[in-house]
Amino acid sequence: MHDQFDVTLEDGDLLGEVELTTTLIIAASESDEHLSQEQIDQLLGVIPKPRQDSSGS
């Protein structure tokens, strides 16, 4: 018989978010200065979008 309460409580997305948050907390606590946006982006693995040519071509 299937037990409706026998479910896994592991959520991969949530675990990933907790890991990223933990990484930021550790980096901030080890830094003497505020983290720059570039440092935060690097810690989070953010890849900046390439700049578009503003000449419109």
N, CA, C and O atoms as a DFTB+ gen file, in Angstrom:
228 C
 N C O
     1  1       0.844      -1.176       0.000
     2  2       0.000       0.000       0.000
     3  2       0.892       1.244       0.000
     4  3       1.882       1.302       0.729
     5  1       0.540       2.233      -0.817
     6  2       1.304       3.477      -0.931
     7  2       1.023       4.383       0.268
     8  3      -0.131       4.647       0.605
     9  1       2.086       4.850       0.899
    10  2       1.957       5.772       2.032
    11  2       2.039       7.203       1.500
    12  3       3.095       7.614       1.020
    13  1       0.961       7.960       1.574
    14  2       0.918       9.322       1.039
    15  2       1.862      10.274       1.763
    16  3       2.185      11.337       1.232
    17  1       2.306       9.920       2.949
    18  2       3.212      10.768       3.707
    19  2       4.681      10.381       3.511
    20  3       5.569      11.022       4.073
    21  1       4.936       9.357       2.734
    22  2       6.303       8.927       2.447
    23  2       6.777       9.643       1.191
    24  3       6.752       9.079       0.097
    25  1       7.209      10.887       1.357
    26  2       7.663      11.704       0.230
    27  2       9.037      12.270       0.550
    28  3       9.391      12.475       1.711
    29  1       9.794      12.514      -0.498
    30  2      11.095      13.134      -0.306
    31  2      10.906      14.630      -0.110
    32  3      10.072      15.248      -0.772
    33  1      11.668      15.199       0.782
    34  2      11.583      16.629       1.040
    35  2      12.760      17.374       0.419
    36  3      12.965      18.557       0.691
    37  1      13.522      16.688      -0.404
    38  2      14.666      17.320      -1.044
    39  2      14.219      18.070      -2.287
    40  3      13.539      17.520      -3.153
    41  1      14.606      19.315      -2.358
    42  2      14.275      20.166      -3.492
    43  2      15.592      20.681      -4.066
    44  3      16.265      21.501      -3.441
    45  1      15.955      20.209      -5.236
    46  2      17.235      20.564      -5.841
    47  2      17.409      22.057      -6.055
    48  3      18.487      22.598      -5.810
    49  1      16.357      22.728      -6.511
    50  2      16.440      24.168      -6.729
    51  2      16.674      24.906      -5.418
    52  3      17.492      25.823      -5.345
    53  1      15.953      24.498      -4.391
    54  2      16.108      25.135      -3.088
    55  2      17.516      24.908      -2.540
    56  3      18.122      25.829      -1.993
    57  1      18.037      23.699      -2.681
    58  2      19.398      23.415      -2.220
    59  2      20.420      24.287      -2.957
    60  3      21.386      24.757      -2.356
    61  1      20.205      24.498      -4.244
    62  2      21.092      25.362      -5.028
    63  2      21.050      26.799      -4.542
    64  3      22.084      27.461      -4.452
    65  1      19.845      27.286      -4.225
    66  2      19.705      28.648      -3.718
    67  2      20.371      28.795      -2.353
    68  3      21.003      29.813      -2.073
    69  1      20.230      27.793      -1.516
    70  2      20.866      27.831      -0.193
    71  2      22.382      27.857      -0.356
    72  3      23.068      28.581       0.365
    73  1      22.906      27.082      -1.286
    74  2      24.346      27.064      -1.524
    75  2      24.846      28.427      -1.994
    76  3      25.879      28.904      -1.523
    77  1      24.121      29.059      -2.921
    78  2      24.517      30.377      -3.409
    79  2      24.467      31.411      -2.283
    80  3      25.371      32.235      -2.149
    81  1      23.409      31.364      -1.480
    82  2      23.278      32.296      -0.362
    83  2      24.409      32.097       0.637
    84  3      24.982      33.068       1.132
    85  1      24.729      30.851       0.931
    86  2      25.819      30.548       1.852
    87  2      27.140      31.072       1.312
    88  3      27.942      31.628       2.061
    89  1      27.369      30.899       0.025
    90  2      28.587      31.403      -0.609
    91  2      28.701      32.915      -0.436
    92  3      29.771      33.428      -0.111
    93  1      27.588      33.629      -0.655
    94  2      27.600      35.082      -0.491
    95  2      27.844      35.494       0.955
    96  3      28.598      36.432       1.217
    97  1      27.218      34.804       1.884
    98  2      27.382      35.127       3.303
    99  2      28.839      34.939       3.717
   100  3      29.406      35.789       4.404
   101  1      29.441      33.838       3.304
   102  2      30.836      33.575       3.663
   103  2      31.755      34.627       3.048
   104  3      32.636      35.158       3.724
   105  1      31.551      34.926       1.768
   106  2      32.401      35.925       1.102
   107  2      32.256      37.290       1.763
   108  3      33.249      37.991       1.958
   109  1      31.035      37.672       2.106
   110  2      30.805      38.973       2.741
   111  2      31.434      39.023       4.128
   112  3      31.984      40.052       4.523
   113  1      31.359      37.935       4.859
   114  2      31.906      37.922       6.215
   115  2      33.438      37.929       6.211
   116  3      34.057      38.361       7.183
   117  1      34.047      37.455       5.129
   118  2      35.500      37.421       5.031
   119  2      36.078      38.687       4.407
   120  3      37.296      38.862       4.382
   121  1      35.218      39.571       3.903
   122  2      35.673      40.778       3.231
   123  2      35.660      41.966       4.187
   124  3      34.751      42.117       5.003
   125  1      36.687      42.807       4.068
   126  2      36.743      44.025       4.882
   127  2      35.893      45.138       4.282
   128  3      35.529      46.086       4.978
   129  1      35.581      45.031       3.012
   130  2      34.809      46.035       2.287
   131  2      33.492      45.415       1.810
   132  3      33.299      44.201       1.868
   133  1      32.600      46.278       1.340
   134  2      31.388      45.770       0.701
   135  2      31.789      45.035      -0.574
   136  3      32.737      45.432      -1.251
   137  1      31.075      43.974      -0.899
   138  2      31.324      43.267      -2.150
   139  2      30.812      44.113      -3.307
   140  3      29.716      44.671      -3.246
   141  1      31.615      44.202      -4.355
   142  2      31.172      44.934      -5.544
   143  2      30.164      44.081      -6.310
   144  3      30.069      42.871      -6.100
   145  1      29.423      44.720      -7.188
   146  2      28.466      43.977      -8.005
   147  2      29.185      42.928      -8.842
   148  3      28.669      41.830      -9.047
   149  1      30.380      43.270      -9.327
   150  2      31.156      42.317     -10.126
   151  2      31.562      41.102      -9.287
   152  3      31.522      39.972      -9.774
   153  1      31.950      41.328      -8.035
   154  2      32.313      40.213      -7.160
   155  2      31.103      39.322      -6.882
   156  3      31.204      38.095      -6.903
   157  1      29.971      39.948      -6.624
   158  2      28.740      39.189      -6.367
   159  2      28.367      38.369      -7.594
   160  3      28.042      37.187      -7.484
   161  1      28.415      38.997      -8.758
   162  2      28.093      38.286     -10.002
   163  2      29.020      37.095     -10.206
   164  3      28.579      36.020     -10.615
   165  1      30.309      37.288      -9.920
   166  2      31.273      36.202     -10.087
   167  2      30.957      35.053      -9.128
   168  3      30.996      33.888      -9.523
   169  1      30.647      35.374      -7.878
   170  2      30.308      34.341      -6.897
   171  2      29.061      33.566      -7.291
   172  3      28.966      32.361      -7.054
   173  1      28.102      34.267      -7.896
   174  2      26.845      33.633      -8.290
   175  2      26.929      32.965      -9.662
   176  3      25.998      32.275     -10.077
   177  1      28.040      33.171     -10.360
   178  2      28.196      32.563     -11.679
   179  2      27.427      33.287     -12.763
   180  3      27.074      32.697     -13.784
   181  1      27.164      34.578     -12.540
   182  2      26.439      35.370     -13.531
   183  2      27.382      35.709     -14.676
   184  3      28.499      36.178     -14.459
   185  1      26.925      35.469     -15.882
   186  2      27.707      35.792     -17.070
   187  2      27.110      37.050     -17.684
   188  3      25.953      37.049     -18.105
   189  1      27.900      38.130     -17.737
   190  2      27.347      39.378     -18.281
   191  2      26.985      39.251     -19.753
   192  3      27.653      38.558     -20.520
   193  1      25.914      39.933     -20.126
   194  2      25.522      39.960     -21.533
   195  2      26.537      40.782     -22.308
   196  3      27.030      41.794     -21.811
   197  1      26.850      40.352     -23.522
   198  2      27.757      41.158     -24.341
   199  2      27.103      42.508     -24.642
   200  3      25.898      42.591     -24.880
   201  1      27.913      43.551     -24.627
   202  2      27.368      44.890     -24.933
   203  2      26.994      44.956     -26.396
   204  3      27.716      44.478     -27.271
   205  1      25.842      45.563     -26.637
   206  2      25.391      45.715     -28.012
   207  2      25.948      47.018     -28.563
   208  3      26.133      47.993     -27.834
   209  1      26.214      47.014     -29.873
   210  2      26.713      48.201     -30.542
   211  2      25.613      49.255     -30.515
   212  3      24.500      48.994     -30.972
   213  1      25.904      50.430     -29.992
   214  2      24.885      51.478     -29.848
   215  2      24.687      52.263     -31.140
   216  3      23.866      53.179     -31.170
   217  1      25.417      51.932     -32.217
   218  2      25.277      52.653     -33.479
   219  2      24.029      52.232     -34.245
   220  3      23.655      52.877     -35.225
   221  1      23.379      51.150     -33.802
   222  2      22.138      50.713     -34.423
   223  2      22.344      49.890     -35.677
   224  3      21.374      49.603     -36.378
   225  1      23.553      49.506     -35.982
   226  2      23.772      48.704     -37.189
   227  2      23.831      47.247     -36.919
   228  3      24.011      46.455     -37.844
